[in-house]
Amino acid sequence: MAVISTHNAEHYLWGGQCHGWHLARTEQLSVIKEFVPFGYSEVRHYHLKSEQFFYILAGTATMELGGVVYRLEAGE
């Protein structure tokens, strides 16, 4: 078993300046670390079949779920 990190994980670029790394990628589990610079955002979207978990490592994030807007801080 190999140790996985952003140094050896599959990397992708999205939104021009946002980075993602697949830390785990199987049929049952996907773990992605993302870096989103200040002022950038994901395109508003929804998933028909998906379960997601977000944990903010640094900075803040704003998310909308079910019409409610949440502001998340580092550590949340």
C-alpha positions in Angstrom: 0.0 0.0 0.0 1.4 3.4 -0.9 1.0 6.7 1.0 -1.1 9.1 -1.1 -0.8 12.9 -1.1 -1.1 15.8 -3.4 2.5 15.0 -4.5 1.5 11.7 -6.2 -2.3 11.8 -6.5 -4.0 12.2 -9.9 -4.4 16.0 -10.4 -6.9 18.0 -12.4 -7.5 21.7 -13.0 -11.0 23.2 -13.2 -12.4 26.7 -13.4 -9.1 28.0 -14.7 -7.3 28.3 -11.3 -8.9 25.6 -9.1 -7.0 22.3 -8.4 -8.2 18.9 -7.4 -6.4 15.7 -6.4 -8.0 12.3 -6.3 -6.8 10.9 -2.9 -9.0 7.8 -3.2 -11.1 6.8 -6.2 -13.0 3.5 -6.2 -16.6 2.5 -7.1 -17.6 2.8 -3.5 -15.5 5.9 -2.3 -14.1 9.1 -3.8 -12.0 11.4 -1.7 -10.9 14.6 -3.4 -8.8 17.5 -2.0 -9.5 20.8 -3.7 -7.8 24.2 -3.7 -10.1 27.0 -4.7 -8.5 30.5 -4.7 -10.3 33.5 -3.3 -12.9 34.8 -5.7 -13.4 31.5 -7.6 -16.4 29.2 -7.3 -17.9 26.0 -8.6 -20.7 26.3 -11.1 -24.1 25.9 -9.4 -25.2 22.3 -9.8 -26.9 19.3 -8.2 -26.4 15.5 -8.2 -29.2 13.0 -8.6 -27.1 10.3 -7.0 -24.2 11.5 -4.9 -23.2 11.7 -1.3 -20.6 14.4 -0.5 -18.6 15.4 2.5 -16.8 18.8 2.7 -14.2 19.8 5.3 -12.7 23.3 5.1 -8.9 23.2 5.7 -8.2 26.9 5.4 -10.2 30.1 4.5 -13.9 30.1 4.2 -16.5 28.6 1.9 -20.1 29.4 1.1 -22.5 26.6 0.1 -26.1 26.4 -0.6 -28.1 23.3 0.3 -31.9 23.0 0.0 -32.2 26.8 -0.4 -30.2 27.5 2.8 -26.8 29.3 2.4 -24.1 28.2 4.8 -20.8 30.0 5.5 -18.2 27.5 6.5 -14.9 28.3 8.3 -11.6 26.4 8.5 -12.2 23.4 10.7 -15.8 22.9 9.8 
